[in-house]
Structures are given as structure tokens and as C-alpha cells.
Amino acid sequence: MATEATIHSDLAVPPGEYLEEVIAELDMSKDELARRMRRPAAKLSAVFKGHKAITPDTALQLEKVVAVPAHIWLGLESDYRLTLARRQSQTEVGRLRAESKLTAAYCYNQLAKLGAVARTTKPLVKVAELQRFFGVASLTAIPEVRRYQAAFRMGATSRHRRSPEAVASWLRLGEVEARKLDCAAFDKKRLESSLPTLRAMTMQLPEVLEPALSSLLARAGVALIICPHFPGTRVHGATFWVGRDKAALMMTIRGGWADVFWFSLFHELGHILLHGRREVILENDDADPALKEREAEADQFAGESLIPPDDYLRFVASGGFSGAEIEAFAFKSNIDPGVVVGHLQHDGHLKREGQNELRTRYTWAANTEETPPAHESP
């Protein structure tokens, strides 16, 4: 049995080059050809260079003027465009292969488990899925997108040892989810008036906490997104704006401690209330003095919003940090005792593990990685 092999040339030759040879043999100039065809010389010039395709109408005109059958011109044009497409396809495949090295850094497996990208083992499909997820033509464009520049700024600091790609993926997931949430238009006064209720929520049962917290913040124009921690992000929270009237507040439960979650939540609320709307603000983004000052302001806001500073100072001055005394102070302050313990540990009034029995942990439900956090004893 004989098998025919088709050989494809990688050389893309525009039909215009053959046309130049034909009119040269006919001792005809390009201008004369244009006049004979009653076509503008500029349009024919684009045909000669391969910038403009030879259409059936143009092919029929050439057949009359230079006596080369129309199907020859259309065949040359088809071969030229096919060669260009094949070359472009090969270039695209090569680029996708080069970018496939980035998919692990962008936490593809974590995103797939959450349903943000397709589950696949094919490297080129992973690249295409990440491009769709981020809304970019190339993964190499992500560091230049304004929304994710904070991630790459943080990744450049050796102190935090963060993966900028992982942080960018985490932020994008939050952005996608925030756009889905219905919220009232942002209302600063309403958010400020909600702070005492938010503080009291530290004592709520876990099964009602997340929906109640999300609902309260949504009424003030804040979209709360609680996402799993991605390896290499080393962040508890972030804030950014989705449109002009919706603030997005991203949280994770990295480490699990409930008091850390609440301090981080109020820290991010501090950014929303105290700082500008234009940029993404990541927790502990202190790469320069200005950002460090901003972080300190958010920390102070969180501490003073959770526990009134005068009450806290009087309690510290009393020196009584037994479990019963902490619980009594927490009850009077309408806040979970674990938050008080976290403050005392942070400020050095208790050892690192001191009174940890009063602290609680949040954890993701065991049956899925996409469910809201649950609550458990340490």
C-alpha cells in the first residue's frame, strides 16, 4: 500500500511576490497594473506585501489582466494564510509550554480543588485555564496588572518569604468571589456603627457566625470573602475595591486561632475606614516606611476597636490574669476571652501559651475545602 506524505513549508510567501514576477515578465509596472484593474495603487501595494488578502473578485480581475487563472491566485493566497496560521499556532504552543512552568507557582491544584479552574493533568490546558482565570493573554503579564502588583511587591521582601504568584492567585480568587456577592453601596458611617456588633460576634456559635458576619458587612457595602490559605501566601487578610461602591475584605484562617482571625478582620476594616480606595492592601505589607506606618495605624485601630484601651490598661494594671479574671473582664467588655488572651500574649503580659485553654480555633469543615470555617476547641 502506498502512502502519500504531504510536506508543509514553513516559509510564508505572499502571493504578491509571485504577482511581482508576473508583471515584471509582462514589462508592466505596479501603477499600470492598478490602472488596468481600476484599483487604487495603495490597496494593491498591501496585496503585494501580503497585508491584504486576494479575494475572489481580485483573483478574477488578475486573471483578465495578467492571464493567470483565478484559482491559481486563490490557491496561493490559501497556502500563504494557512502557513501563517500554522506558524502562529506553533508559536502559541511554544509559548504555552514555556508558561507551563508557572502553573504550580500560581497554585493550580488549590484553585482546581475550589472549582476556579478545570481539573486537568495537561500542562497546556493548565496554562490556558490560568490565563482565563486571571483574564490575561499571557501569565507573564500578571505582575504588570495593577490589582496584583502588591503581591509582587511583598514577594520581593526577604523578611516574609512569600510567593508573589500564590498571593496573586489568592487575591484573584477573592476578586472573582467578591464580584458575585450582592452588597449595598458602601456606607462608612454604617460600617463604623456596626463595630460594636462585630465585636460581640466574637462570642457567637460557629454555625451562625459566617452568615451573620457576611450579612452585617454586606449591609455596609463590604463583601466578605473567606478563602482557604494558599501555601506560600503567609497572609491573613487583604482589602481592595470592586467598583466604586463595594469594598472587598478577604480573610483566611491561617493558623486557626480565632483571636488572630478577629484581630486581622478588624485590621482590614481599619484599612477600609482609614486609608485610600485605589490600591490593594495586604496585611503586613510594610515594604517601605509609608506602608509600615499604614500597617501600624490599622493595628492600633484593631486593638482599640476590639478592647477599649482605657479598660484594657486598667485590667493590665490590676495584674490579675487568671482564667476566671480574664473571663470576667471579657464578659464585661462583651468580647470572647480568647481575644483578651491574644492581646495579653502579644503585649508580653502572658507567656506564649499562657491561658491558651481560653483560646479557640477555627478550621475548615472536613468534608470539603470550599465550605465556611467551623469552630473547635484547641
C-alpha positions in Angstrom: 0.0 0.0 0.0 1.4 3.4 -1.0 1.1 6.3 1.4 1.3 9.9 0.3 3.1 12.3 2.5 2.2 15.9 2.5 5.1 18.3 3.1 4.2 21.7 4.6 6.6 24.6 4.0 7.4 26.8 7.0 8.2 29.6 4.5 5.2 32.0 4.2 5.4 33.6 0.8 2.7 36.2 0.0 1.1 35.8 -3.4 2.1 39.4 -4.1 5.7 38.2 -4.6 4.6 35.9 -7.5 2.5 38.8 -8.9 5.6 41.0 -9.0 7.4 38.3 -11.0 4.4 38.0 -13.4 4.1 41.7 -14.1 7.9 42.0 -14.5 7.8 39.4 -17.3 4.9 41.4 -18.9 7.0 44.6 -18.5 4.2 46.1 -16.5 4.7 48.5 -13.6 2.6 48.3 -10.4 1.0 51.6 -11.2 -0.1 50.3 -14.7 -1.5 47.2 -13.1 -3.5 49.4 -10.7 -4.9 51.4 -13.6 -5.8 48.3 -15.7 -7.6 46.9 -12.7 -9.1 50.3 -11.8 -7.8 49.8 -8.2 -6.1 52.4 -6.0 -2.3 51.8 -6.1 -2.2 51.9 -2.3 -4.6 48.9 -2.0 -2.6 46.9 -4.4 0.5 47.7 -2.5 -1.0 46.0 0.5 -1.6 42.9 -1.7 2.0 42.9 -2.9 3.2 42.9 0.8 0.8 40.2 1.9 -1.1 42.6 4.3 -4.3 42.4 2.3 -5.7 39.1 1.0 -6.5 38.3 -2.6 -10.3 38.0 -2.7 -12.2 36.0 -5.4 -13.1 39.4 -7.0 -9.4 40.4 -7.1 -8.4 37.0 -8.5 -10.9 37.3 -11.4 -9.5 40.7 -12.2 -6.0 39.5 -12.2 -7.0 36.6 -14.5 -8.2 39.1 -17.1 -5.2 41.5 -16.8 -2.2 39.1 -16.4 -3.8 35.8 -17.8 -3.1 33.7 -14.7 -6.2 31.7 -13.8 -8.2 33.0 -10.8 -7.9 29.6 -9.0 -4.1 29.9 -9.0 -4.3 33.2 -7.1 -6.8 31.9 -4.6 -4.7 28.7 -4.1 -1.6 30.8 -3.5 -3.5 33.0 -1.0 -4.9 30.0 0.8 -1.5 28.4 1.1 0.0 31.7 2.4 -2.7 32.2 5.1 -2.5 28.5 6.2 1.3 28.7 6.6 0.9 31.9 8.7 -1.8 30.2 10.8 0.4 27.1 11.3 3.4 29.2 12.2 1.3 31.2 14.7 -0.1 28.0 16.2 3.4 26.6 16.7 4.5 29.8 18.3 1.5 29.7 20.6 2.2 26.1 21.6 5.8 27.0 22.3 4.7 29.9 24.5 2.2 27.8 26.4 4.9 25.2 27.0 7.2 27.9 28.4 4.5 29.2 30.7 3.5 25.7 31.9 6.5 26.0 34.3 4.5 28.7 36.2 1.3 26.8 36.9 2.5 25.2 40.2 3.6 28.6 41.5 0.2 30.0 40.7 -1.4 27.3 43.0 -3.1 25.5 40.2 -4.0 22.5 42.4 -5.6 24.6 45.1 -7.6 26.6 42.5 -8.8 23.4 40.9 -10.0 22.0 44.2 -12.0 25.1 44.7 -13.5 24.9 41.2 -11.9 28.1 40.0 -10.1 26.2 37.1 -10.6 22.9 35.5 -9.1 19.7 37.0 -6.6 18.5 34.5 -3.1 17.0 34.2 -2.4 18.5 30.8 0.2 21.3 31.2 -1.0 23.4 28.2 -4.6 23.2 29.4 -3.5 24.4 32.8 -1.8 27.4 31.2 -5.0 28.2 29.2 -7.2 27.8 32.3 -5.0 30.2 34.4 -5.0 32.7 31.5 -8.8 32.6 31.6 -8.9 32.8 35.4 -6.7 35.9 35.5 -8.1 37.4 32.3 -4.7 37.8 30.7 -3.3 36.8 27.3 -0.1 35.5 29.0 0.9 34.5 32.5 3.9 36.8 32.2 1.5 39.8 32.2 0.2 39.1 35.7 3.0 41.0 37.6 2.1 44.1 35.5 -1.6 44.0 36.3 -2.3 46.7 38.9 -4.5 44.5 41.0 -1.7 42.1 41.7 1.3 44.4 42.0 1.1 44.4 45.8 1.6 40.7 45.7 4.8 41.0 43.8 6.0 43.9 45.9 5.5 41.8 49.1 7.2 38.8 47.4 10.3 40.9 46.9 10.9 41.3 50.6 13.0 38.5 52.1 11.5 39.0 55.6 8.2 37.5 54.8 9.3 34.8 52.3 6.1 34.9 50.4 5.3 33.6 47.0 4.0 36.5 44.9 2.4 34.1 42.5 0.5 32.4 45.3 -0.6 35.7 46.7 -1.8 36.9 43.3 -3.9 33.7 42.8 -5.4 34.1 46.3 -6.3 37.8 45.5 -7.8 36.9 42.1 -10.0 34.2 43.7 -11.2 36.8 46.2 -11.9 39.3 43.4 -13.9 36.8 41.4 -16.0 35.9 44.5 -16.5 39.5 45.6 -18.0 40.4 42.2 -20.6 37.7 42.8 -21.8 39.0 46.2 -24.7 41.4 46.5 -23.9 44.3 48.7 -25.4 47.7 49.5 -23.4 50.7 48.4 -20.5 51.4 50.7 -21.6 53.4 53.7 -18.7 54.5 56.0 -21.0 55.6 58.8 -22.9 52.4 58.8 -19.7 50.4 58.9 -18.4 52.4 61.9 -21.7 52.0 63.7 -21.5 48.2 63.2 -18.2 47.8 65.0 -19.7 47.1 68.5 -22.0 44.4 66.9 -19.0 42.9 65.1 -17.0 42.8 68.4 -19.9 40.9 70.1 -19.9 38.4 67.3 -16.6 37.0 68.6 -18.7 35.1 71.1 -21.2 33.6 68.5 -21.5 29.9 67.8 -19.6 28.9 64.7 -22.6 27.6 62.7 -24.2 31.1 62.7 -21.1 33.2 62.7 -20.1 33.3 59.0 -23.6 34.1 57.5 -24.3 36.7 60.2 -20.9 38.3 59.7 -21.2 38.4 56.0 -24.7 39.8 56.1 -23.8 42.6 58.5 -20.8 43.7 56.5 -22.8 43.5 53.2 -25.3 46.0 54.5 -22.5 48.4 54.9 -21.1 47.8 51.4 -18.3 45.3 52.4 -18.1 42.0 50.6 -16.6 39.4 53.0 -14.7 36.6 51.3 -13.3 33.8 53.5 -10.9 31.7 51.4 -8.6 28.8 52.3 -5.0 29.7 53.0 -2.7 29.0 49.9 0.8 27.7 50.6 3.3 30.5 50.3 0.9 33.4 50.8 1.6 33.9 54.6 -1.3 36.4 54.8 -4.4 36.5 57.0 -6.3 39.2 55.1 -6.5 41.8 52.4 -8.7 44.7 51.2 -9.4 46.1 47.8 -12.3 47.8 46.0 -14.5 46.1 43.4 -16.0 49.1 41.5 -16.7 52.4 43.2 -19.2 51.3 45.8 -18.1 47.8 47.0 -15.2 47.2 49.4 -13.8 43.6 49.4 -12.4 42.2 52.6 -10.6 38.9 52.1 -9.9 36.6 55.1 -8.3 33.3 55.7 -7.9 31.2 58.8 -4.2 30.5 58.5 -3.0 29.1 61.8 -6.6 28.6 63.0 -6.6 30.9 66.1 -9.9 32.7 66.4 -8.4 35.7 68.1 -5.9 36.1 65.2 -8.8 35.9 62.8 -10.7 38.7 64.6 -7.7 40.9 65.0 -7.0 40.5 61.3 -10.6 41.2 60.4 -10.6 44.5 62.4 -7.1 45.3 61.0 -8.6 45.1 57.5 -11.6 47.1 58.5 -9.2 49.7 59.7 -7.7 49.9 56.2 -11.1 50.3 54.7 -12.1 53.1 57.1 -8.8 54.9 57.3 -7.0 54.5 54.0 -7.4 55.1 50.3 -9.6 53.1 47.9 -7.3 52.8 44.9 -4.9 50.1 45.9 -4.8 46.6 47.1 -3.8 46.5 50.8 -2.3 43.2 52.1 -1.8 42.5 55.8 1.8 43.3 56.9 2.6 44.9 53.6 5.4 47.1 55.0 7.9 47.2 52.3 8.6 50.9 52.7 8.2 53.4 55.7 4.9 54.8 54.3 3.3 51.3 54.2 4.7 50.4 57.6 3.0 53.5 59.1 -0.2 52.5 57.5 0.0 49.0 58.9 0.7 50.4 62.4 -2.4 52.6 62.1 -4.5 49.5 61.2 -3.0 47.5 64.1 -3.9 50.3 66.5 -7.4 50.6 65.1 -7.9 46.8 65.5 -6.6 46.7 69.1 -8.7 49.7 70.2 -11.8 48.6 68.4 -11.8 45.1 69.9 -10.9 46.1 73.5 -11.5 49.7 74.7 -7.9 50.9 75.5 -8.7 52.5 78.9 -10.5 49.4 80.1 -7.6 47.3 78.9 -5.0 49.4 80.6 -6.9 49.2 83.9 -7.1 45.5 83.6 -3.4 45.1 82.9 -2.6 47.4 85.8 -4.6 45.1 88.1 -2.2 42.3 87.3 -4.8 39.6 87.7 -4.6 37.3 84.7 -6.1 34.1 86.0 -8.7 32.3 83.8 -11.6 33.5 85.9 -10.3 37.1 85.9 -9.9 37.1 82.1 -13.3 35.6 81.6 -14.9 38.2 83.9 -13.1 41.1 82.1 -14.1 39.6 78.7 -17.8 39.3 79.7 -17.8 42.9 80.9 -16.2 44.0 77.6 -18.7 41.9 75.6 -15.9 40.0 73.8 -14.6 36.5 73.6 -12.0 35.7 76.3 -9.6 34.3 73.7 -9.3 37.7 72.2 -8.2 39.1 75.5 -5.7 36.3 75.9 -4.3 37.0 72.5 -3.8 40.7 73.4 -2.1 39.8 76.7 0.2 37.3 74.9 1.1 39.8 72.2 1.9 42.5 74.7 4.0 40.2 76.8 1.7 40.1 79.9 1.3 36.3 79.4 3.7 33.7 78.1 3.1 32.5 74.5 1.0 29.5 75.7 -0.4 31.3 78.8 -4.2 30.7 79.3 -4.4 29.1 75.8 -7.3 27.0 77.1 -9.4 30.1 76.7 -8.5 30.5 73.1 -10.4 28.7 70.3 -9.5 27.6 66.8 -11.4 27.9 63.5 -10.9 25.2 60.9 -12.3 24.3 57.5 -15.1 21.6 57.6 -13.6 18.2 57.0 -15.8 17.2 54.1 -14.8 19.9 51.7 -12.3 22.6 51.2 -14.9 25.0 49.9 -17.1 25.3 53.0 -17.1 28.1 55.5 -14.9 27.8 58.7 -16.1 25.7 61.6 -15.1 26.1 65.3 -13.3 23.8 67.6 -11.5 23.8 70.9 -7.7 23.8 70.9 
